[in-house]
Amino acid sequence: MNTIRLLVSAALFVLYGPSCLAAKVDTVSTTSASMNKTIKAVVITPDSYTAGQALPVLYLLHGYSGSYSDWVKKAPGVSQLADTYQMIVVCADGNFGSWYFDSPIDPAFTYETYVASELVDWIDSHYKTIKDRTGRAITGLSMGGHGALYLAFRHQNTFGAAGSMSGGVDIRPFPNNWDMAKRLGTYAQFPERWEQNTVINLLHLLTPGALSLIIDCGTEDFFFRVNNNLHEKMLERNIAHDYITRPGAHNWAYWSNAINYQMLFMRHYFNKQRRE
């Protein structure tokens, strides 16, 4: 009888146990003093969050025309990965097309300040987080890939690791696209702004080993060439990074796959920091 009970209990655990240990997905309202408004974000906490231990945080950025809810709606596996790798995931909102700059021409778009400072402070004050760069990473897709590297390069005291999936890592070849001129002014009128705010021109901010970096782009992506150029420049400057390419285009099929590698990379970074 005891053997039967044990077998039944084991079977029930296999069937129903995992559902009891699932990440929690919440939509929260955060505050931006710089833009004087409330901004929504998705926060995913893993099943272990209630145990009381401070956890590392991955900030996850959406692409142009997207929103804070994109990742959980279009790549729902992210919540399972939060459980697998035991990290908090914050899906930030970058407005329709902020490019995560502090716009020099539109005070309603200070999304560098918001994501790298205001949102981080809000999350640290409301969740049990590792309140240090060793417990923070940032990545994103397309516009968010640019944003993640841009913010990490410029805020190395905040983020210890950064990634990019199909990122717009050099904005200069696309002067008429995706509202960038609305954020910076036109390239023809303000070329210095474009030169100073494109990721590929920010490598001088890094010393080898300053950030743990992973870059991923499909070979059929319209951003493939600029990603390859960034990779080559990083090799020239001895900036260590993981660089992944494989067949794929600029779409959710690619990003839903790429996020697996990004989050594994971030987990390795967090584990290394814990050991040191």
N, C-alpha and C positions, 0 to 999 in steps of 0.2 A: 504493500500500500504506500509506504514512504517513497519507494522508487517511482511509483506511478505519479505521486504528487510532485516529486522533483522534476520528472519529465514534463508534466503539464505546466509547471511553473516556468521551466526553461523555454517551452514552446510559446507561452504567453509573453515572456520577455522578448523573444525574437520578433514576435508579431507586433507587440505594442510598446515595448520598452523604448526603442529609439524615438517614438513620437513624443515621449515624455521628456526626452532630452533634446530639445530643439531650440535654435536661436530665436530670440524675441525681436520682432521688427516693429519699431515705433516711429511715428512721424512727430517731430518736435518743432517748436517755434523758438528760434534763436533770435538774438538781438544784435543789430549793427548800429552802434552809435555814430559811426562815420557817415552812414547813409540815412540815419534816423528812421529805421524801419525794422519790422520783424520779418525774418526770413526762415522758411521751413527747411528742414533737413530730415533725412532718414537716419536713424541710429539702430544698428543691429548689434545686439549683445548676445554672446554665446551662452550655451546652457550652463557653463561654469560661473557665470557672472555673479550669481547670488552667493557664491561661496565666500565672497568677501575679499579676495585677492585683487590687487590693482592689476589691470590688464593693459597691454599695448593697444594702440589705436592706428588703424589705417584710414586715411582720408581718401575718398574715392570721388573723382570728378567726372562730370558728364561732358558731352560734346556740344557743339553748336546746335542751337534750336532745341536742346534737351532741357531737362530739369532734374531736381534732386531725386525724383522717383524713378528715373530711367533704369538704374541698375537693378532694382528689385523687381521691376515689372518685366524687363526684357532679358535679364540674366539672373533668374531666381536662384540659381545655384550658389550665388554669392553668400546667402544666409547659411547654407550648409558648409561652405568653406570657412565662415566665421566660427562655426562649431569645430570643424576639423583642426583649425590652426589656433583656436582659442584666442581670438582678438576681437576687439570692438571695431566695427566698420561704420564710418560716418560718411554718408552720401550727401555731399554739400551741394548747394545750389549756386550756380554761376550766372544766373539770369539767362536769357535767350542767347546772348552773344557777347558776354563781358570779356572773354579771353583771359579772365582772371588778372587783368591789369588794374591799377589805379589810373583811370583815364585822366589825362591832363586837360581834357576839354569838356568833360561831363562829370560834375560832382556827384551825380546819381549812380556812378559806376566806380566804386572803390572796392573792387572785389579782391584785390591783393590784400588790402588791410583786413577785409572781412574774413577771408579764409585763413590766412596765415597768422592772424592775431585774434580778432574778435571771436571767431568760431572756435578756435583752439581753446581760448580762455573759457568760453561758455561750456564746452564739453568737459574740460578739466574741473570745472566748478560743479557740474551736475552728475558726473560719473566717476567711478573708481578707476582712475587711469594712472599710468606711469607718467608722471608730469615732468618729462624730460625728453630731449631729442632721441635718446636711446629707446624710447617707447613710442616714437611717432614715425610713421611713414606716410607717403602720399603718392598716388598714381591716378591715372585717368585715361580717357580715350579721346582722340582727335583734338579738339580745342582743349579738352581736359588733360591730354597728354602734354601739350604745350604748357598748360597751367601748372601741372604737377612739377615738371622740371624747372620752370620759371620760378615758382615759389620756393622750391627746395634750394635752388642755387642762391637765391637772394635772402633766404632765411635759414641758414645752416645751423643756427642755434635752436631752431624750432624743430626741424626734421632731420632725422639721421639717415633715412633711406628714401629713394624716390624711383618712380617708374613712369613709363609712357607706353601706351598702346595706340599705334597708328597716329602718333602725335604730329601736330603742325609745328615741328621743331624749328622751322625757318619760315617765317611769315612773309618775307620779302618777295618771293616769286608769285604771291597771290594778292596784289595790292587792291584788287577790285572785289574781293570775295569776303563773305561771312561777317560783314559789319565791322571789320577791323579798322577801316577808315573812320567810322563813327567813333571809335574809341581813341584813336591816335591822331586823327587828321589824315589827309591824303599823303601817300608816299611822295608824290611830286612836290608838295608844299613843305612837308616835315620829314625828310628822309632820315634825319638824325634820330627821331623818335623810333622809327622802325628799326634802325640799326642797333639802337640801345636796348630794345625790348624783344629781340628775337633770340630764342634759346641758344642757337648755334654761336651767337656772339657773346655769350655769357660764360664761356668756359674759363676765362681769366679769373673768375671768382673762385674757382676750385683749385685745391691742391690735391695731388694723388692721394686717394684714400679718405678724402674729406666726407664723401657721401657714398653709400652703397647704392648702385644704380643698375637698373634693368630697362632695356629699350626693346620694343617688339613692334614689327611692322610687316604686313603681308607684301609679297612681291608684286601683286596686282594693284596695290593701293596707290592713289595719286600722291600720297606723301612718302612713298618708298624712297624716292631719290634723295629727299632732304634728310630722311632718317639715315640713309647710308652715308651721306656726307657728314652728318654729325658723328656717326660711328668712326669714320676715318679721321676726323679731327681729334676725337678723344684718344684714338690710338697714337696719333702724333704727339700728343701732350702727356702720354703715359697715365691717362685717367682710367682706372680700372672700371669695367662695366660688363654686364652680361648683355649680349646683343643677339636677338632671336629674329630670324626671318623664315617664312615658310609660305607656300602658296595660299593666297587669300586676298580678299578685297576689303574695302572700307565699309564693314557692315557688322551687324550683331552676331552673325554666325562666327565671325573671326574673334570678336571681343569676348564672347561667352566662353571661348576656348582659351584665349590669352589670359583671362583673369586667373585661371588655375595656376599658371606659371608665376604670375605676379605675386599672388598671395603666398605661394610656397617660398618664393624668394624673400618676401618680407618676414615670414616666420623664421627662416634661417637667420636673417639679420637680428631679429629680436632675441632668438636663442643665444646667438653669439654674444650679444650685449649682456645677457644675464650671466653668462659664464665668466666674463672678463671682470 
